Amino acid sequence: MKNRLKIIRAERGLTQEKLAALSNLSRVTINQIENEIAIPDGETISKLVKATGVPANEIFFDLGVV
C-alpha cells in the first residue's frame, strides 16, 4: 500500500521512535510501513491517524485504485 507516512512524520518533526510511542506501535512497524514492506491493518491505521492527526486517506493511498 502506497503511503506518505515518512513525509508526514518528517513534517511534524517526529522520529520513528516518537511516532511509535505516540501510536503505541513498534519502531520496526513504523519503518516497515514507511518502506512499504508491511501492509497495516485497520487498527494500525487508526492508531497512526490518531497519532499524526492526519486522515487515513491522506496517509495511505493506492495509485491503482480509481
C-alpha positions, -999 to +999 in steps of 0.1 A: +000+000+000+015+033-010+017+059+017+030+093+028+038+083+064+075+092+062+068+126+047+040+133+073+062+122+101+090+144+090+067+174+085+057+170+122+093+167+134+088+132+147+113+104+147+102+069+141+107+063+178+085+092+188+057+082+163+059+046+176+054+058+211+025+081+202+008+054+182+016+025+206+033+007+178+069-005+174+096+015+156+101-016+134+064-015+124+067+022+116+098+015+095+081-014+076+050+007+068+071+036+056+091+014+034+060-004+021+072-038+035+042-042+057+005-035+049-011-020+080-045-034+092-074-012+102-063-009+139-028+002+130-041+028+105-064+041+132-035+044+156-015+063+131-044+086+123-048+095+160-010+099+165-005+122+134-039+139+133-039+132+095-069+114+079-062+079+066-068+088+030-041+115+032-016+090+046-024+058+027-034+055-010-033+031-038-024+045-072-041+016-089-075+024-074-097+049-093 
